[in-house]
Amino acid sequence: MIRAILTALILFTGAPAVAQPLIIAHRGASGERPEHTRSAYELAIEQGADVIEPDLVMSKDGVFIDRHENEIGGTTDVASRPEFADRKTTKTIDGVVTVGWFTEDFTLAELKTLRARERLPQVRTSNVAYDERDPILTFDEVVTIAREASARTGRTIAVAPELKHPTYFAGIGLPMEDAFVAELERLDLTGADAPIIIQCFEVGPLERLSRRITAPLAQLVGVGGAPEDRPDLTYARMITPEGLKAVARYAAWVAPDVTLVMPRDAQGRSTAPSTLVADAHAAGLKIVVWTVRAENIFLPLEHRSNALPAVHGDMAGYVRDLADTGVDAIFSDFPGLAREGLR
């Protein structure tokens, strides 16, 4: 109970009650189970995650579906389902031509007949054993998982939904914002102390949400490029001291790629931390980095165990290095290893 109280303090009030960053389970314990499944979320909570993350796209009938992308050919068994063969198509999503099956072409009832598969079977070969065990979840179901776990463990388990491609969905007649606010109101997750962090790479949706709810918002920031709805505003500008002050007008968090906090040289070795953590804190923002993974291919050179890309390196050591920079939270596919690093 003490840990739950301390976690809630730093997450929702910003008070420096604990030095350790929060551990956010990126799509659940997605390094050990197929992502965005009940199995992945429950394992993450068991391993000590403070927050679980659902990515949100929409179904044809306007329900928030928990998938990393609206294209689901690689993360479900839809490609092997003959009744859906004619749904395969080509679309342009945020400027990227994509071939596959898309959630907006399926009703919730149809999506519920599908089963999840491992997204990286060549890297996470052991996860394939869990293919097709779990159905696709809705946002409502992920919130229920968090609430049931909070009651069971005595810890506050928060959720960190990410709104995916809101400009695209608005363009096809499935605007997210009104539906999302209605869902948050139904779930009693609109207040400043709600156990939630709402993420988006786009700026407009977060700005508009900030005028309608007081729940914590997080501006996601990529290494290059710009938000889909603000091509004039690069991510590089957003993380300057002035850019961070602008973000702080509508968000409580900034969420950069981890290499923007701890850059890497040409060989892939970590260099000295940037000033981003200090700059974010100076602007009144908390900072969460994404995404820490255990496989060598994703780790900086000094934490790799060997040259084999899928073998695990010293992720716990990398987490300790990140914690030393002063970040407030860390997204990880391996929340158990992240927790180990903080011990």
MIMINU-92861 format. One record per residue (C-alpha): x negated, y negated, z. Coordinates in steps of 0.02 Angstrom, whole numbers, padded with zeros to 5 digits, always signed. Layout:
N
XYZ/...
END
This chain:
343
+00000+00000+00000/-00143-00121+00038/-00217-00095-00134/-00046-00124-00213/-00029-00289-00121/-00204-00346-00168/-00179-00297-00348/-00015-00391-00356/-00098-00545-00283/-00234-00558-00413/-00123-00505-00559/+00024-00618-00530/-00039-00764-00426/-00219-00775-00482/-00279-00776-00302/-00455-00703-00282/-00399-00565-00163/-00511-00431-00240/-00673-00439-00338/-00637-00288-00447/-00553-00314-00616/-00387-00231-00651/-00390-00074-00756/-00263-00079-00898/-00232+00091-00979/-00243+00054-01165/-00094+00148-01239/-00105+00256-01083/-00251+00373-01054/-00265+00379-01243/-00440+00451-01239/-00371+00610-01164/-00193+00622-01229/-00106+00563-01389/-00076+00377-01368/+00086+00296-01312/+00158+00458-01241/+00229+00499-01071/+00083+00618-01047/-00042+00478-01081/+00043+00355-00964/+00067+00476-00821/-00114+00534-00831/-00172+00353-00831/-00073+00315-00675/-00139+00472-00591/-00316+00414-00633/-00289+00246-00548/-00235+00127-00686/-00157-00035-00622/-00065-00072-00785/-00004+00033-00932/+00007-00040-01107/+00144-00009-01236/+00127-00084-01410/+00297-00136-01475/+00367-00124-01651/+00551-00113-01703/+00667+00020-01769/+00793-00009-01909/+00927-00037-01779/+00825-00163-01680/+00758-00058-01536/+00582-00088-01468/+00478+00066-01508/+00313+00109-01424/+00188+00130-01568/+00023+00045-01606/+00082+00006-01782/+00247+00013-01874/+00163+00136-01993/+00181+00304-01905/+00111+00430-02030/-00049+00450-01929/+00024+00458-01754/+00178+00568-01776/+00231+00725-01871/+00337+00624-01994/+00226+00672-02143/+00269+00856-02116/+00456+00826-02104/+00537+00861-02274/+00695+00768-02229/+00594+00607-02220/+00483+00633-02373/+00578+00500-02471/+00543+00369-02338/+00358+00360-02384/+00324+00192-02462/+00198+00051-02484/+00211-00113-02389/+00103-00265-02355/+00086-00296-02168/-00004-00457-02120/-00091-00458-02289/-00144-00275-02283/-00071-00154-02411/-00019+00002-02314/+00052+00167-02375/+00155+00276-02260/+00312+00287-02156/+00372+00134-02060/+00476+00121-01902/+00589-00013-01976/+00652+00116-02103/+00713+00234-01965/+00850+00222-01836/+00809+00256-01655/+00900+00422-01667/+00790+00474-01813/+00630+00416-01729/+00676+00517-01574/+00667+00676-01678/+00482+00645-01713/+00336+00703-01605/+00173+00612-01568/+00004+00664-01636/-00175+00613-01596/-00228+00461-01698/-00415+00502-01698/-00421+00693-01717/-00599+00693-01786/-00664+00597-01634/-00546+00663-01499/-00535+00844-01551/-00472+00908-01382/-00322+00791-01391/-00255+00886-01541/-00201+01024-01420/-00067+00903-01359/+00002+00863-01532/+00190+00869-01553/+00228+00892-01368/+00293+00716-01335/+00430+00614-01418/+00414+00430-01463/+00456+00314-01318/+00554+00153-01311/+00497+00001-01210/+00635+00036-01086/+00567+00211-01057/+00390+00147-01027/+00454+00024-00897/+00546+00168-00813/+00385+00269-00807/+00296+00124-00722/+00436+00095-00597/+00452+00278-00552/+00264+00288-00527/+00265+00131-00419/+00396+00209-00306/+00303+00374-00301/+00128+00307-00268/+00161+00150-00167/+00055+00052-00293/+00121-00084-00407/+00107-00013-00584/+00131-00155-00708/+00162-00149-00896/+00071-00248-01031/+00177-00244-01189/+00104-00312-01349/+00220-00384-01481/+00153-00318-01647/+00174-00415-01810/+00316-00531-01755/+00303-00638-01913/+00317-00484-02022/+00467-00417-01927/+00555-00586-01933/+00528-00586-02121/+00621-00422-02143/+00769-00474-02037/+00711-00402-01870/+00659-00555-01768/+00580-00499-01606/+00591-00645-01486/+00777-00656-01445/+00790-00467-01432/+00635-00459-01322/+00695-00594-01203/+00862-00505-01189/+00771-00343-01149/+00663-00429-01018/+00817-00506-00938/+00903-00336-00933/+00748-00260-00852/+00723-00408-00732/+00549-00445-00801/+00560-00631-00841/+00493-00706-00679/+00320-00770-00636/+00296-00627-00513/+00360-00491-00630/+00241-00343-00648/+00208-00378-00830/+00081-00460-00948/+00152-00498-01121/+00023-00498-01261/+00018-00555-01441/-00112-00601-01572/+00006-00733-01642/+00025-00903-01560/+00203-00959-01598/+00291-00813-01512/+00193-00843-01352/+00223-01031-01357/+00410-01004-01378/+00416-00868-01244/+00329-00987-01122/+00478-01104-01137/+00604-00966-01101/+00524-00857-00967/+00392-00879-00833/+00317-00704-00844/+00128-00700-00876/+00077-00713-01060/-00089-00662-01140/-00163-00732-01300/-00256-00594-01392/-00413-00648-01485/-00504-00553-01621/-00687-00563-01671/-00647-00647-01836/-00502-00719-01932/-00351-00810-01866/-00175-00776-01801/-00055-00724-01939/+00060-00870-01901/-00081-00997-01882/-00210-00967-02020/-00273-01144-01990/-00325-01100-01812/-00468-00976-01807/-00497-00862-01659/-00672-00938-01648/-00594-01109-01616/-00472-01036-01489/-00614-00981-01374/-00706-01147-01370/-00681-01245-01208/-00555-01358-01295/-00468-01211-01377/-00450-01122-01211/-00371-01276-01133/-00241-01270-01272/-00209-01085-01239/-00186-01123-01054/-00038-01234-01095/+00067-01081-01137/-00026-00927-01073/-00098-00866-00909/-00224-00748-00990/-00342-00746-01137/-00382-00572-01205/-00537-00567-01317/-00626-00422-01399/-00755-00360-01274/-00900-00410-01387/-00850-00592-01372/-00893-00580-01186/-01042-00464-01203/-01111-00482-01380/-01219-00352-01467/-01375-00373-01573/-01406-00298-01745/-01453-00130-01667/-01294-00126-01563/-01376-00164-01396/-01290-00284-01276/-01364-00457-01262/-01338-00586-01125/-01155-00622-01087/-01076-00770-01172/-01000-00916-01077/-00824-00859-01119/-00780-00794-00945/-00836-00956-00862/-00753-01062-00995/-00588-00967-00977/-00590-00985-00789/-00630-01169-00805/-00475-01188-00914/-00369-01102-00782/-00354-00939-00877/-00383-00761-00820/-00477-00654-00944/-00453-00473-00998/-00567-00385-01124/-00523-00248-01248/-00558-00105-01278/-00682+00002-01180/-00699+00181-01243/-00812+00324-01188/-00873+00389-01355/-01047+00339-01411/-00981+00262-01572/-00888+00131-01471/-01020+00095-01337/-01167-00025-01344/-01332+00059-01381/-01399+00054-01204/-01251+00157-01141/-01249+00290-01277/-01302+00465-01226/-01366+00516-01399/-01335+00487-01584/-01178+00595-01594/-01031+00475-01618/-00895+00577-01531/-00998+00626-01377/-00969+00526-01219/-01097+00403-01159/-01108+00305-00997/-00943+00213-01004/-00938+00193-00815/-01102+00097-00823/-01033-00015-00960/-00882-00053-00852/-00997-00104-00710/-01089-00222-00828/-00924-00299-00882/-00865-00317-00703/-01025-00412-00665/-00976-00544-00795/-00823-00589-00690/-00685-00528-00806/-00516-00510-00722/-00460-00353-00812/-00522-00219-00932/-00424-00122-01063/-00486+00057-01077/-00433+00218-01163/-00512+00308-01014/-00442+00229-00856/-00514+00367-00747/-00691+00332-00806/-00660+00145-00789/-00604+00170-00610/-00760+00275-00580/-00866+00132-00644/-00787+00012-00521/-00820+00129-00375/
END
